[in-house]
Amino acid sequence: MRWVERRGGFLIQYVFVPFTLLDVCVSLGFRVAGQNIELCNEDTDCHTRTIFRSRNVSVRMIYDELMKRLNGSNDCTLYILLGLSEFLFPNQTGTGFSGLFKIVDNI
């Protein structure tokens, strides 16, 4: 099984299985009706974004910052950001979507 980013799903042997936002919401127990999540939102006016000096924040940068701040005040926020960036919404470049910063600020 492997993820095929350009098609938005998994390739299991020779069968393609689409993986949609609805699948993520249902599997996590989220509501399936409500506001859309804008992952590519360039709004940088959020606290979590100010932790990083770079415009493109990689999953590795999030992990390194989390390791530096163990038992600190932002551990939970960074841990959730790492999980969202690495497991739920990964991309081939290894960078986190900018819209995730605003989402984790509101948690």
C-alpha positions as semicolon CSV with decimal commas, in nm:
position;residue;x (nm);y (nm);z (nm)
1;M;0,000;0,000;0,000
2;R;0,129;0,347;-0,085
3;W;-0,008;0,700;-0,090
4;V;-0,057;0,861;-0,434
5;E;-0,067;1,234;-0,362
6;R;-0,165;1,354;-0,710
7;R;-0,473;1,128;-0,706
8;G;-0,555;1,175;-0,338
9;G;-0,570;0,815;-0,226
10;F;-0,397;0,485;-0,164
11;L;-0,279;0,231;-0,417
12;I;-0,328;-0,117;-0,273
13;Q;-0,167;-0,367;-0,508
14;Y;-0,335;-0,262;-0,833
15;V;-0,651;-0,109;-0,687
16;F;-0,677;0,266;-0,622
17;V;-0,876;0,363;-0,310
18;P;-0,965;0,734;-0,293
19;F;-0,916;0,900;0,046
20;T;-1,123;1,212;0,099
21;L;-1,161;1,475;0,368
22;L;-1,487;1,304;0,461
23;D;-1,294;0,983;0,533
24;V;-1,059;1,173;0,767
25;C;-1,346;1,345;0,947
26;V;-1,548;1,028;0,996
27;S;-1,247;0,826;1,115
28;L;-1,155;1,094;1,372
29;G;-1,511;1,143;1,487
30;F;-1,533;1,502;1,362
31;R;-1,851;1,661;1,237
32;V;-1,892;1,627;0,864
33;A;-2,081;1,953;0,826
34;G;-1,934;2,291;0,900
35;Q;-1,665;2,527;0,781
36;N;-1,406;2,419;0,527
37;I;-1,044;2,394;0,632
38;E;-0,817;2,608;0,416
39;L;-0,484;2,426;0,430
40;C;-0,305;2,670;0,199
41;N;-0,408;2,981;0,392
42;E;-0,107;3,217;0,400
43;D;-0,233;3,406;0,707
44;T;0,073;3,425;0,931
45;D;-0,099;3,610;1,216
46;C;-0,096;3,323;1,464
47;H;0,117;3,234;1,763
48;T;0,230;2,890;1,647
49;R;0,363;3,033;1,320
50;T;0,587;3,280;1,506
51;I;0,780;2,992;1,665
52;F;0,944;2,924;1,328
53;R;1,159;3,174;1,141
54;S;1,115;3,013;0,799
55;R;0,820;3,065;0,566
56;N;0,816;2,695;0,471
57;V;0,810;2,487;0,786
58;S;0,913;2,127;0,737
59;V;0,797;1,832;0,942
60;R;1,157;1,796;1,061
61;M;1,158;2,156;1,187
62;I;0,839;2,091;1,386
63;Y;0,988;1,774;1,533
64;D;1,316;1,950;1,626
65;E;1,128;2,237;1,793
66;L;0,915;1,990;1,986
67;M;1,228;1,813;2,113
68;K;1,376;2,148;2,225
69;R;1,061;2,240;2,418
70;L;0,988;1,916;2,603
71;N;0,767;1,988;2,905
72;G;0,714;2,346;2,786
73;S;0,396;2,543;2,730
74;N;0,362;2,470;2,356
75;D;0,425;2,094;2,364
76;C;0,065;1,994;2,298
77;T;0,019;2,244;2,014
78;L;0,343;2,136;1,845
79;Y;0,261;1,769;1,892
80;I;-0,080;1,813;1,726
81;L;0,081;2,019;1,447
82;L;0,337;1,743;1,392
83;G;0,066;1,475;1,377
84;L;-0,146;1,673;1,132
85;S;0,152;1,760;0,911
86;E;0,311;1,418;0,906
87;F;0,023;1,170;0,921
88;L;-0,308;1,330;0,820
89;F;-0,200;1,590;0,563
90;P;0,147;1,493;0,435
91;N;0,290;1,612;0,106
92;Q;0,592;1,519;-0,101
93;T;0,790;1,830;-0,010
94;G;0,787;1,745;0,361
95;T;0,651;2,087;0,457
96;G;0,343;2,150;0,665
97;F;0,047;2,333;0,517
98;S;0,036;2,694;0,634
99;G;-0,334;2,672;0,724
100;L;-0,261;2,416;0,996
101;F;-0,093;2,679;1,213
102;K;-0,418;2,874;1,249
103;I;-0,606;2,552;1,328
104;V;-0,376;2,445;1,610
105;D;-0,379;2,797;1,756
106;N;-0,755;2,763;1,802
107;I;-0,734;2,429;1,986
